Amino acid sequence: MGYKELEPENLYHKCHAAQFSFETTAQLEDFAQFLGQPRAVEALKFGIDIEREGYNVFALGHSGTGKHYLLI
């Protein structure tokens, strides 16, 4: 697999506050979806829907990423 070197100018992306229509994030509605892992979410749904004994779901990831929330 060929990897492309990451250039220094690609390490930072400036975000201009004027592009947003809110003052603080407290004004935003809660986001009720999980970002970035649609395949993992589908796999969990599949695993949870198995209604037989002996099947388990194991969620691995960094603390604070929403694993527990996703599974309840």
N, C-alpha and C positions, 0 to 999 in steps of 0.2 A: 504494500500500500504506500503510495507516495504522499508525503506530508509537505505542506507548504509552510515556509517560514513566516511567522507573524511579524509584521513590520511595526516599529514603535508607534507610528501615527495611527495604527488600528487598535491601540490599547485604550484609547480614551475617546469618548463621544460626548461632546458638550450638549447639554439639554437647556434650552432657553425657557425660563418660567413663563414668558409671555404667551407661549403656545397653549397654555392650559387655561381652562375657564373656571378654575377654583383657586381659592386662596390657600387652603390647607387640605391635607388628605382627610381630615375629620369631616369635610363636607361631602365626601364621596360615599356612595352606597357600597355595602360589602360585596366583594367579588365571590360568587358562589361556584366557581369552577376551579379546576386544578390546571396550572400552567405547565406546559412543556413535556408532559408524559402521557399523551393519549393512548399509546400502546399499553403502558403499564396500568392505566385506569381500566381499559378494556379487559386486560388479563385478570385484574382483581375482581371485576364484575363476573367474569366467567367462573373464577374459583369460588366466589361466594355463592353463586347459583347452583353449585354441585350439592345435591341433597342426599349424600351418602356418607356413611361413617368412614373414617380413615383418610379424609382429604383435609389438608390444612393450607392456610395462606400465611406466608412469611413476608413481612415488609421490612426492607433494609434501606437505610438512608440516614443522612445527617439529622441531628436533633433540630427541631423547629421547622421542618419541611412539610409538615401536615400529614404524615403517615397515619397517625392515630385518628385524626379527623376524617381522613379519607375512608378508613375502615369502619367507622361507626355509623 
